[in-house]
Amino acid sequence: MIKTTLLLTTFMSCMNVFSQEESAIQKWQSAHPTTLIISSERYASFSDEEKALIGTDYILFDDKVTLELLEKSVQSKSVEMATTIRDKDQQIIKEWVGTHQEVKIVRRSAFDAFAPERQQYCLERPLEILILEGESITVKDIENYGD
């Protein structure tokens, strides 16, 4: 009797955990409606055209979809996207600096340390002097150039 009760309690606890996991997965899917969840086996059977139609917003799984798998996938895609954006920004900055070699770039800390007369001199020459918002040039600084 005790063994049966213990077995039933364990089974019910497992079912409750499974149910919570299923609920969390459903919530995740609702929050990410454009993300496809595809088995690795099925994805391998797709033609190149089908893979192109799917795009990059998908998650592959082997045996079972878990909340942990979904969350890790989102985290890795965020890191990839941030890296891609950073690389693109670096290229934009590199090209801008190359084509604007005559522009003097002044870090914010240096500008703040200038005497008021020198600050005014810099502000009056927005096409000659780029005053950064921070300590290194960003795409936002480039976008504000000349303002």
C-alpha positions in Angstrom: 0.0 0.0 0.0 2.8 2.5 0.9 4.6 1.5 -2.3 1.5 2.1 -4.4 0.9 5.5 -2.7 4.5 6.5 -3.2 4.4 5.4 -6.8 1.1 7.3 -7.4 2.5 10.4 -5.7 5.7 10.3 -7.8 3.7 9.8 -11.0 1.4 12.7 -10.2 4.4 14.9 -9.4 6.0 14.0 -12.7 2.7 14.7 -14.5 2.4 18.1 -12.8 6.0 19.0 -13.8 5.3 17.8 -17.4 2.1 19.9 -17.4 3.9 23.0 -16.2 6.7 22.5 -18.9 4.0 22.1 -21.6 2.3 25.2 -20.4 5.6 27.2 -20.4 6.3 25.9 -23.9 2.9 27.0 -25.1 3.4 30.5 -23.6 6.8 30.7 -25.3 5.3 29.8 -28.6 2.6 32.4 -28.1 5.3 35.0 -27.4 7.3 33.9 -30.5 4.6 33.2 -33.2 7.0 33.5 -36.2 9.5 31.0 -34.9 9.2 27.5 -36.4 10.0 24.5 -34.2 11.2 21.7 -36.5 12.7 18.3 -35.8 16.3 17.9 -37.0 15.2 14.8 -38.9 12.5 16.6 -40.8 14.7 19.6 -41.5 17.3 17.3 -43.0 14.7 16.1 -45.5 13.9 19.6 -46.8 15.2 20.7 -50.2 17.3 23.8 -50.5 14.3 25.8 -51.7 12.2 24.8 -48.7 15.1 25.7 -46.4 15.3 29.1 -48.1 11.5 29.6 -47.7 11.8 28.9 -44.0 14.5 31.5 -43.5 16.4 31.7 -40.2 13.7 32.0 -37.7 13.5 28.3 -36.6 14.6 26.0 -33.8 15.7 22.5 -34.4 15.2 19.7 -31.8 16.2 16.1 -31.7 14.0 14.1 -29.3 11.8 16.5 -27.5 11.1 20.2 -27.4 12.0 21.6 -24.0 11.7 25.1 -22.5 15.5 25.1 -21.9 16.1 24.4 -25.6 13.8 27.3 -26.7 15.4 29.7 -24.2 19.0 28.7 -25.2 18.1 29.1 -28.9 16.8 32.7 -28.3 19.9 33.6 -26.3 22.2 32.3 -29.0 20.3 34.2 -31.7 20.5 37.4 -29.7 24.2 37.0 -29.4 24.5 36.3 -33.2 22.4 39.3 -34.0 24.4 41.6 -31.6 27.6 40.4 -33.2 26.2 41.0 -36.7 25.1 44.5 -35.8 28.4 45.3 -34.1 30.3 44.1 -37.2 28.1 46.1 -39.5 28.5 49.2 -37.2 32.3 48.8 -37.2 32.3 48.7 -41.0 30.2 51.8 -41.2 32.5 53.6 -38.8 35.6 52.5 -40.6 34.2 53.7 -44.0 33.1 57.0 -42.5 36.4 57.7 -40.8 38.2 56.8 -44.1 36.1 59.3 -46.1 36.2 62.1 -43.4 39.9 62.1 -42.5 39.9 65.9 -42.2 37.3 65.8 -39.4 38.8 66.2 -35.9 37.2 63.7 -33.5 37.0 64.8 -29.9 36.0 62.4 -27.0 33.3 63.6 -24.6 35.7 63.6 -21.6 38.2 65.8 -23.5 35.5 68.2 -24.7 34.1 68.5 -21.1 37.6 69.3 -19.9 38.1 72.2 -22.4 37.7 75.8 -21.4 34.4 77.3 -22.3 35.9 79.3 -25.2 37.4 76.2 -26.7 34.1 74.3 -26.3 32.3 77.1 -28.1 35.0 77.0 -30.9 34.3 73.3 -31.4 30.5 73.7 -31.4 30.7 76.4 -34.0 32.5 74.0 -36.4 30.2 70.9 -36.7 31.6 69.9 -40.1 35.2 70.2 -38.9 35.0 68.8 -35.4 32.9 65.8 -34.4 32.2 65.8 -30.6 31.4 62.2 -29.5 28.7 61.3 -27.1 31.1 59.0 -25.3 34.7 57.9 -25.4 34.6 56.1 -28.7 32.9 56.8 -32.0 29.6 55.1 -32.7 27.1 55.0 -35.6 24.9 57.4 -33.6 27.8 60.0 -33.5 28.2 59.6 -37.3 24.4 60.1 -37.8 24.6 63.3 -35.7 27.6 64.6 -37.7 27.1 68.2 -38.9 24.2 68.9 -36.5 
